[in-house]
Amino acid sequence: MVDPELAVHQDLIEELVPLKLVSGLTTSAIAEELAVAALQCGACAG
């Protein structure tokens, strides 16, 4: 289930999650990276 606030980043999530899982990061680490990316996202800034 995707957080509604991150739904706009669904394409990014779908690209990142398999890569991160393969590289051995935990889902919480992935979620943290996605949260940081969302904060830096121009579309989300305002």
PDB file of N, CA, C and O in Angstrom:
ATOM      1  N   MET A   1       0.849  -1.202   0.000  1.00  0.00           N
ATOM      2  CA  MET A   1       0.000   0.000   0.000  1.00  0.00           C
ATOM      3  C   MET A   1       0.875   1.239   0.000  1.00  0.00           C
ATOM      4  O   MET A   1       1.775   1.357   0.831  1.00  0.00           O
ATOM      5  N   VAL A   2       0.630   2.159  -0.909  1.00  0.00           N
ATOM      6  CA  VAL A   2       1.444   3.363  -1.034  1.00  0.00           C
ATOM      7  C   VAL A   2       0.824   4.496  -0.225  1.00  0.00           C
ATOM      8  O   VAL A   2      -0.388   4.706  -0.251  1.00  0.00           O
ATOM      9  N   ASP A   3       1.673   5.216   0.488  1.00  0.00           N
ATOM     10  CA  ASP A   3       1.211   6.395   1.223  1.00  0.00           C
ATOM     11  C   ASP A   3       0.609   7.380   0.224  1.00  0.00           C
ATOM     12  O   ASP A   3       1.239   7.665  -0.795  1.00  0.00           O
ATOM     13  N   PRO A   4      -0.602   7.913   0.482  1.00  0.00           N
ATOM     14  CA  PRO A   4      -1.232   8.829  -0.486  1.00  0.00           C
ATOM     15  C   PRO A   4      -0.343  10.013  -0.843  1.00  0.00           C
ATOM     16  O   PRO A   4      -0.386  10.500  -1.973  1.00  0.00           O
ATOM     17  N   GLU A   5       0.455  10.477   0.098  1.00  0.00           N
ATOM     18  CA  GLU A   5       1.331  11.616  -0.183  1.00  0.00           C
ATOM     19  C   GLU A   5       2.439  11.243  -1.156  1.00  0.00           C
ATOM     20  O   GLU A   5       3.008  12.112  -1.817  1.00  0.00           O
ATOM     21  N   LEU A   6       2.746   9.952  -1.245  1.00  0.00           N
ATOM     22  CA  LEU A   6       3.786   9.503  -2.159  1.00  0.00           C
ATOM     23  C   LEU A   6       3.214   8.965  -3.468  1.00  0.00           C
ATOM     24  O   LEU A   6       3.961   8.557  -4.357  1.00  0.00           O
ATOM     25  N   ALA A   7       1.878   8.965  -3.583  1.00  0.00           N
ATOM     26  CA  ALA A   7       1.256   8.396  -4.772  1.00  0.00           C
ATOM     27  C   ALA A   7       1.752   9.075  -6.043  1.00  0.00           C
ATOM     28  O   ALA A   7       1.872   8.433  -7.086  1.00  0.00           O
ATOM     29  N   VAL A   8       2.041  10.380  -5.957  1.00  0.00           N
ATOM     30  CA  VAL A   8       2.537  11.114  -7.123  1.00  0.00           C
ATOM     31  C   VAL A   8       3.897  10.583  -7.559  1.00  0.00           C
ATOM     32  O   VAL A   8       4.316  10.785  -8.699  1.00  0.00           O
ATOM     33  N   HIS A   9       4.578   9.908  -6.652  1.00  0.00           N
ATOM     34  CA  HIS A   9       5.901   9.374  -6.934  1.00  0.00           C
ATOM     35  C   HIS A   9       5.864   7.888  -7.290  1.00  0.00           C
ATOM     36  O   HIS A   9       6.890   7.209  -7.250  1.00  0.00           O
ATOM     37  N   GLN A  10       4.664   7.384  -7.640  1.00  0.00           N
ATOM     38  CA  GLN A  10       4.504   5.951  -7.871  1.00  0.00           C
ATOM     39  C   GLN A  10       5.497   5.415  -8.911  1.00  0.00           C
ATOM     40  O   GLN A  10       6.069   4.341  -8.726  1.00  0.00           O
ATOM     41  N   ASP A  11       5.701   6.155  -9.992  1.00  0.00           N
ATOM     42  CA  ASP A  11       6.646   5.693 -11.013  1.00  0.00           C
ATOM     43  C   ASP A  11       8.053   5.594 -10.438  1.00  0.00           C
ATOM     44  O   ASP A  11       8.778   4.635 -10.703  1.00  0.00           O
ATOM     45  N   LEU A  12       8.431   6.597  -9.647  1.00  0.00           N
ATOM     46  CA  LEU A  12       9.751   6.599  -9.023  1.00  0.00           C
ATOM     47  C   LEU A  12       9.875   5.430  -8.057  1.00  0.00           C
ATOM     48  O   LEU A  12      10.896   4.742  -8.028  1.00  0.00           O
ATOM     49  N   ILE A  13       8.826   5.211  -7.265  1.00  0.00           N
ATOM     50  CA  ILE A  13       8.835   4.101  -6.313  1.00  0.00           C
ATOM     51  C   ILE A  13       9.005   2.774  -7.042  1.00  0.00           C
ATOM     52  O   ILE A  13       9.807   1.935  -6.632  1.00  0.00           O
ATOM     53  N   GLU A  14       8.257   2.587  -8.112  1.00  0.00           N
ATOM     54  CA  GLU A  14       8.317   1.327  -8.851  1.00  0.00           C
ATOM     55  C   GLU A  14       9.694   1.083  -9.453  1.00  0.00           C
ATOM     56  O   GLU A  14      10.101  -0.064  -9.636  1.00  0.00           O
ATOM     57  N   GLU A  15      10.413   2.161  -9.761  1.00  0.00           N
ATOM     58  CA  GLU A  15      11.772   2.014 -10.282  1.00  0.00           C
ATOM     59  C   GLU A  15      12.768   1.767  -9.158  1.00  0.00           C
ATOM     60  O   GLU A  15      13.666   0.935  -9.293  1.00  0.00           O
ATOM     61  N   LEU A  16      12.615   2.484  -8.049  1.00  0.00           N
ATOM     62  CA  LEU A  16      13.608   2.422  -6.982  1.00  0.00           C
ATOM     63  C   LEU A  16      13.506   1.165  -6.136  1.00  0.00           C
ATOM     64  O   LEU A  16      14.522   0.557  -5.797  1.00  0.00           O
ATOM     65  N   VAL A  17      12.281   0.771  -5.791  1.00  0.00           N
ATOM     66  CA  VAL A  17      12.135  -0.306  -4.816  1.00  0.00           C
ATOM     67  C   VAL A  17      12.826  -1.600  -5.238  1.00  0.00           C
ATOM     68  O   VAL A  17      13.567  -2.165  -4.433  1.00  0.00           O
ATOM     69  N   PRO A  18      12.621  -2.102  -6.470  1.00  0.00           N
ATOM     70  CA  PRO A  18      13.331  -3.333  -6.838  1.00  0.00           C
ATOM     71  C   PRO A  18      14.851  -3.176  -6.803  1.00  0.00           C
ATOM     72  O   PRO A  18      15.558  -4.096  -6.392  1.00  0.00           O
ATOM     73  N   LEU A  19      15.347  -2.042  -7.223  1.00  0.00           N
ATOM     74  CA  LEU A  19      16.785  -1.795  -7.193  1.00  0.00           C
ATOM     75  C   LEU A  19      17.307  -1.793  -5.766  1.00  0.00           C
ATOM     76  O   LEU A  19      18.345  -2.387  -5.475  1.00  0.00           O
ATOM     77  N   LYS A  20      16.585  -1.124  -4.877  1.00  0.00           N
ATOM     78  CA  LYS A  20      17.013  -1.049  -3.491  1.00  0.00           C
ATOM     79  C   LYS A  20      16.942  -2.420  -2.823  1.00  0.00           C
ATOM     80  O   LYS A  20      17.829  -2.784  -2.051  1.00  0.00           O
ATOM     81  N   LEU A  21      15.883  -3.183  -3.121  1.00  0.00           N
ATOM     82  CA  LEU A  21      15.764  -4.514  -2.537  1.00  0.00           C
ATOM     83  C   LEU A  21      16.908  -5.403  -3.006  1.00  0.00           C
ATOM     84  O   LEU A  21      17.468  -6.170  -2.223  1.00  0.00           O
ATOM     85  N   VAL A  22      17.253  -5.297  -4.285  1.00  0.00           N
ATOM     86  CA  VAL A  22      18.359  -6.081  -4.820  1.00  0.00           C
ATOM     87  C   VAL A  22      19.669  -5.684  -4.147  1.00  0.00           C
ATOM     88  O   VAL A  22      20.525  -6.530  -3.889  1.00  0.00           O
ATOM     89  N   SER A  23      19.816  -4.389  -3.866  1.00  0.00           N
ATOM     90  CA  SER A  23      21.057  -3.926  -3.257  1.00  0.00           C
ATOM     91  C   SER A  23      21.094  -4.199  -1.756  1.00  0.00           C
ATOM     92  O   SER A  23      22.105  -3.937  -1.105  1.00  0.00           O
ATOM     93  N   GLY A  24      19.996  -4.725  -1.199  1.00  0.00           N
ATOM     94  CA  GLY A  24      20.019  -5.187   0.174  1.00  0.00           C
ATOM     95  C   GLY A  24      19.538  -4.191   1.209  1.00  0.00           C
ATOM     96  O   GLY A  24      19.640  -4.453   2.407  1.00  0.00           O
ATOM     97  N   LEU A  25      19.014  -3.050   0.774  1.00  0.00           N
ATOM     98  CA  LEU A  25      18.491  -2.093   1.740  1.00  0.00           C
ATOM     99  C   LEU A  25      17.149  -2.571   2.279  1.00  0.00           C
ATOM    100  O   LEU A  25      16.396  -3.258   1.588  1.00  0.00           O
ATOM    101  N   THR A  26      16.866  -2.202   3.509  1.00  0.00           N
ATOM    102  CA  THR A  26      15.582  -2.561   4.104  1.00  0.00           C
ATOM    103  C   THR A  26      14.488  -1.648   3.565  1.00  0.00           C
ATOM    104  O   THR A  26      14.772  -0.571   3.039  1.00  0.00           O
ATOM    105  N   THR A  27      13.254  -2.074   3.696  1.00  0.00           N
ATOM    106  CA  THR A  27      12.144  -1.257   3.221  1.00  0.00           C
ATOM    107  C   THR A  27      12.067   0.059   3.978  1.00  0.00           C
ATOM    108  O   THR A  27      11.645   1.069   3.417  1.00  0.00           O
ATOM    109  N   SER A  28      12.470   0.063   5.248  1.00  0.00           N
ATOM    110  CA  SER A  28      12.453   1.322   6.005  1.00  0.00           C
ATOM    111  C   SER A  28      13.486   2.289   5.459  1.00  0.00           C
ATOM    112  O   SER A  28      13.242   3.495   5.423  1.00  0.00           O
ATOM    113  N   ALA A  29      14.637   1.781   5.033  1.00  0.00           N
ATOM    114  CA  ALA A  29      15.641   2.640   4.427  1.00  0.00           C
ATOM    115  C   ALA A  29      15.141   3.204   3.103  1.00  0.00           C
ATOM    116  O   ALA A  29      15.384   4.366   2.779  1.00  0.00           O
ATOM    117  N   ILE A  30      14.436   2.361   2.338  1.00  0.00           N
ATOM    118  CA  ILE A  30      13.847   2.823   1.087  1.00  0.00           C
ATOM    119  C   ILE A  30      12.825   3.920   1.370  1.00  0.00           C
ATOM    120  O   ILE A  30      12.818   4.957   0.707  1.00  0.00           O
ATOM    121  N   ALA A  31      11.968   3.686   2.350  1.00  0.00           N
ATOM    122  CA  ALA A  31      10.939   4.669   2.693  1.00  0.00           C
ATOM    123  C   ALA A  31      11.574   5.986   3.107  1.00  0.00           C
ATOM    124  O   ALA A  31      11.071   7.056   2.767  1.00  0.00           O
ATOM    125  N   GLU A  32      12.681   5.909   3.842  1.00  0.00           N
ATOM    126  CA  GLU A  32      13.368   7.131   4.265  1.00  0.00           C
ATOM    127  C   GLU A  32      13.915   7.880   3.056  1.00  0.00           C
ATOM    128  O   GLU A  32      13.804   9.103   2.978  1.00  0.00           O
ATOM    129  N   GLU A  33      14.505   7.148   2.116  1.00  0.00           N
ATOM    130  CA  GLU A  33      15.014   7.792   0.907  1.00  0.00           C
ATOM    131  C   GLU A  33      13.886   8.428   0.105  1.00  0.00           C
ATOM    132  O   GLU A  33      14.037   9.526  -0.429  1.00  0.00           O
ATOM    133  N   LEU A  34      12.756   7.731   0.024  1.00  0.00           N
ATOM    134  CA  LEU A  34      11.616   8.272  -0.708  1.00  0.00           C
ATOM    135  C   LEU A  34      11.076   9.523  -0.033  1.00  0.00           C
ATOM    136  O   LEU A  34      10.675  10.471  -0.708  1.00  0.00           O
ATOM    137  N   ALA A  35      11.064   9.531   1.302  1.00  0.00           N
ATOM    138  CA  ALA A  35      10.603  10.715   2.026  1.00  0.00           C
ATOM    139  C   ALA A  35      11.510  11.903   1.735  1.00  0.00           C
ATOM    140  O   ALA A  35      11.032  13.017   1.525  1.00  0.00           O
ATOM    141  N   VAL A  36      12.813  11.665   1.722  1.00  0.00           N
ATOM    142  CA  VAL A  36      13.762  12.729   1.397  1.00  0.00           C
ATOM    143  C   VAL A  36      13.552  13.205  -0.035  1.00  0.00           C
ATOM    144  O   VAL A  36      13.558  14.408  -0.299  1.00  0.00           O
ATOM    145  N   ALA A  37      13.366  12.267  -0.956  1.00  0.00           N
ATOM    146  CA  ALA A  37      13.140  12.624  -2.354  1.00  0.00           C
ATOM    147  C   ALA A  37      11.871  13.452  -2.499  1.00  0.00           C
ATOM    148  O   ALA A  37      11.832  14.406  -3.276  1.00  0.00           O
ATOM    149  N   ALA A  38      10.829  13.086  -1.750  1.00  0.00           N
ATOM    150  CA  ALA A  38       9.575  13.830  -1.816  1.00  0.00           C
ATOM    151  C   ALA A  38       9.777  15.260  -1.327  1.00  0.00           C
ATOM    152  O   ALA A  38       9.224  16.198  -1.901  1.00  0.00           O
ATOM    153  N   LEU A  39      10.568  15.429  -0.270  1.00  0.00           N
ATOM    154  CA  LEU A  39      10.837  16.771   0.249  1.00  0.00           C
ATOM    155  C   LEU A  39      11.588  17.612  -0.779  1.00  0.00           C
ATOM    156  O   LEU A  39      11.412  18.828  -0.850  1.00  0.00           O
ATOM    157  N   GLN A  40      12.427  16.949  -1.572  1.00  0.00           N
ATOM    158  CA  GLN A  40      13.240  17.662  -2.554  1.00  0.00           C
ATOM    159  C   GLN A  40      12.507  17.837  -3.887  1.00  0.00           C
ATOM    160  O   GLN A  40      13.003  18.518  -4.785  1.00  0.00           O
ATOM    161  N   CYS A  41      11.340  17.227  -4.014  1.00  0.00           N
ATOM    162  CA  CYS A  41      10.611  17.237  -5.281  1.00  0.00           C
ATOM    163  C   CYS A  41       9.949  18.589  -5.514  1.00  0.00           C
ATOM    164  O   CYS A  41       9.168  19.049  -4.681  1.00  0.00           O
ATOM    165  N   GLY A  42      10.247  19.208  -6.606  1.00  0.00           N
ATOM    166  CA  GLY A  42       9.686  20.517  -6.900  1.00  0.00           C
ATOM    167  C   GLY A  42       8.165  20.518  -6.967  1.00  0.00           C
ATOM    168  O   GLY A  42       7.525  21.496  -6.579  1.00  0.00           O
ATOM    169  N   ALA A  43       7.584  19.426  -7.457  1.00  0.00           N
ATOM    170  CA  ALA A  43       6.130  19.344  -7.565  1.00  0.00           C
ATOM    171  C   ALA A  43       5.463  19.291  -6.191  1.00  0.00           C
ATOM    172  O   ALA A  43       4.289  19.631  -6.046  1.00  0.00           O
ATOM    173  N   CYS A  44       6.221  18.865  -5.192  1.00  0.00           N
ATOM    174  CA  CYS A  44       5.670  18.722  -3.844  1.00  0.00           C
ATOM    175  C   CYS A  44       5.976  19.933  -2.975  1.00  0.00           C
ATOM    176  O   CYS A  44       5.448  20.054  -1.869  1.00  0.00           O
ATOM    177  N   ALA A  45       6.816  20.821  -3.463  1.00  0.00           N
ATOM    178  CA  ALA A  45       7.321  21.906  -2.628  1.00  0.00           C
ATOM    179  C   ALA A  45       6.239  22.911  -2.251  1.00  0.00           C
ATOM    180  O   ALA A  45       6.370  23.610  -1.246  1.00  0.00           O
ATOM    181  N   GLY A  46       5.169  22.992  -3.046  1.00  0.00           N
ATOM    182  CA  GLY A  46       4.235  24.023  -2.681  1.00  0.00           C
ATOM    183  C   GLY A  46       2.842  23.815  -3.137  1.00  0.00           C
ATOM    184  O   GLY A  46       1.974  24.646  -2.870  1.00  0.00           O
TER     185      GLY A  46
END
